[in-house]
Amino acid sequence: MIRFEYLQANTGDTVHVKEVEIDKVKRRNTTDMKVVGDEYTENGDVLAWRASVVRGDEVLATSESFLWD
């Protein structure tokens, strides 16, 4: 699974989360995560983010923006 956690301009310290199951796991996968529509217009720009590859309860890898704390 890919977990995308992010902060938006109008929601303070609230961490928003999107998760996507990956059916065909390969050595290299690309997954697009988008914040659009009402979620974007009401909550504002994404200010910081972290993406994680998760198997069960184990986090296998992460990548994050320089503003993620």
Backbone bond lengths (Angstrom), bond angles and torsions (degrees), N, CA, C in turn:
res aa  C-N    CA-C-N  psi(-1)  N-CA   C-N-CA  omega(-1)  CA-C   N-CA-C  phi
1 M - - - 1.438 - - 1.524 108.43 -
2 I 1.324 115.13 147.95 1.458 121.78 172.65 1.517 107.34 -106.93
3 R 1.327 116.96 127.71 1.465 122.43 176.85 1.531 107.79 -112.42
4 F 1.320 116.10 125.50 1.455 122.86 179.18 1.525 107.84 -114.70
5 E 1.327 116.55 113.54 1.464 122.32 178.66 1.523 107.31 -109.45
6 Y 1.325 116.43 140.16 1.456 118.58 -175.96 1.522 112.02 -154.73
7 L 1.325 114.76 156.27 1.461 123.33 175.42 1.526 108.16 -111.57
8 Q 1.342 115.74 141.69 1.454 120.00 179.19 1.521 110.29 -118.80
9 A 1.316 115.06 155.02 1.466 122.63 -172.08 1.526 113.99 -56.88
10 N 1.326 118.26 -38.90 1.463 120.67 -172.37 1.532 114.17 -96.93
11 T 1.347 118.04 6.10 1.466 119.18 -174.59 1.528 113.40 -119.79
12 G 1.318 117.01 14.35 1.465 120.52 175.86 1.521 113.36 61.47
13 D 1.343 115.96 -131.32 1.465 121.50 -176.48 1.531 113.58 -88.61
14 T 1.318 117.56 9.17 1.461 120.99 -179.95 1.526 109.51 -68.65
15 V 1.326 116.40 123.44 1.466 121.60 177.58 1.529 107.68 -91.92
16 H 1.318 116.22 119.54 1.464 122.70 176.65 1.529 107.45 -92.68
17 V 1.333 116.73 148.79 1.470 120.73 -175.92 1.523 109.68 -134.65
18 K 1.334 115.49 134.14 1.467 122.95 169.90 1.523 106.27 -123.52
19 E 1.329 117.16 138.94 1.458 121.16 178.05 1.519 109.56 -129.90
20 V 1.322 115.91 141.06 1.457 122.39 179.83 1.520 108.42 -132.56
21 E 1.332 115.90 127.53 1.458 120.71 173.49 1.526 108.91 -78.95
22 I 1.313 116.24 138.89 1.463 121.92 178.55 1.522 107.86 -107.21
23 D 1.340 116.64 115.54 1.460 121.07 -177.19 1.525 112.69 -76.70
24 K 1.311 116.75 -48.21 1.465 121.66 -176.53 1.519 108.90 -107.75
25 V 1.302 116.04 89.44 1.461 120.82 -178.31 1.526 108.91 -76.69
26 K 1.323 115.38 127.93 1.463 122.51 177.45 1.515 107.90 -123.81
27 R 1.290 115.93 174.02 1.461 119.38 177.96 1.528 110.69 -62.43
28 R 1.322 116.58 -35.37 1.468 121.93 177.26 1.524 108.31 -129.10
29 N 1.306 115.66 117.21 1.453 122.34 174.34 1.525 108.05 -121.33
30 T 1.312 115.84 153.65 1.455 121.47 173.72 1.521 107.30 -124.34
31 T 1.317 116.41 130.13 1.457 121.53 179.27 1.522 108.04 -128.32
32 D 1.328 116.71 126.76 1.463 121.71 177.14 1.516 109.08 -93.68
33 M 1.318 115.82 131.09 1.461 122.18 174.32 1.526 106.23 -120.32
34 K 1.325 116.58 127.59 1.460 120.18 -177.17 1.516 110.26 -125.47
35 V 1.314 115.48 142.40 1.454 122.74 172.60 1.525 105.30 -113.00
36 V 1.332 116.13 104.53 1.473 121.48 -172.45 1.524 110.02 -138.49
37 G 1.312 115.54 176.93 1.462 121.71 174.49 1.518 112.39 66.56
38 D 1.345 115.05 -144.86 1.469 120.81 -178.52 1.519 111.97 -59.23
39 E 1.327 116.01 -37.01 1.465 120.00 179.22 1.528 110.74 -57.43
40 Y 1.320 116.58 -40.30 1.462 121.01 179.85 1.531 111.44 -77.33
41 T 1.342 116.89 -47.59 1.466 119.05 -174.81 1.531 111.80 -67.12
42 E 1.336 117.76 -33.34 1.463 120.62 179.70 1.529 112.96 -82.98
43 N 1.338 117.18 -38.31 1.469 120.83 -172.85 1.525 114.29 -99.62
44 G 1.326 118.73 -14.03 1.459 121.90 175.34 1.523 114.65 89.22
45 D 1.312 114.11 -172.79 1.468 122.39 -178.18 1.527 111.30 -62.21
46 V 1.337 115.38 152.35 1.466 120.85 171.22 1.525 106.53 -79.08
47 L 1.320 116.01 122.86 1.471 121.14 -177.14 1.525 112.81 -96.17
48 A 1.326 117.08 -33.49 1.461 121.58 -178.69 1.523 107.56 -152.44
49 W 1.345 116.89 152.35 1.458 120.29 -177.80 1.518 111.41 -151.53
50 R 1.344 114.19 160.53 1.474 122.06 171.41 1.522 107.30 -143.04
51 A 1.316 116.51 132.65 1.460 122.65 176.01 1.529 108.11 -114.15
52 S 1.324 115.93 133.72 1.461 120.96 -177.75 1.514 110.25 -130.35
53 V 1.340 115.86 143.84 1.454 122.75 170.06 1.521 105.64 -96.65
54 V 1.335 116.08 123.09 1.465 121.22 -172.58 1.528 109.63 -125.67
55 R 1.338 115.65 135.74 1.465 121.55 172.51 1.526 106.83 -126.21
56 G 1.329 116.81 112.16 1.460 120.48 -175.13 1.523 109.31 64.24
57 D 1.341 116.25 -123.55 1.465 121.02 177.17 1.520 112.78 -97.31
58 E 1.331 116.84 2.44 1.464 121.66 -174.43 1.526 111.58 -99.62
59 V 1.322 116.26 128.08 1.468 122.03 174.12 1.523 107.30 -87.77
60 L 1.331 116.54 117.79 1.465 121.67 -175.98 1.522 112.99 -88.23
61 A 1.336 116.71 -33.53 1.466 120.64 -178.24 1.527 108.85 -160.97
62 T 1.337 115.92 152.40 1.459 120.51 176.75 1.518 110.37 -139.96
63 S 1.321 114.46 155.36 1.452 122.53 171.41 1.524 105.20 -141.56
64 E 1.327 117.11 140.84 1.459 118.79 -176.50 1.526 111.55 -145.60
65 S 1.327 114.49 157.74 1.458 120.32 175.92 1.511 109.24 -72.76
66 F 1.317 117.54 159.92 1.462 121.01 -177.23 1.533 111.45 -68.54
67 L 1.328 118.19 -17.23 1.461 120.68 178.70 1.536 113.64 -88.99
68 W 1.335 117.00 -8.18 1.471 119.88 179.48 1.521 108.70 -69.56
69 D 1.324 116.26 132.06 1.465 119.72 -179.71 1.498 111.41 -127.41
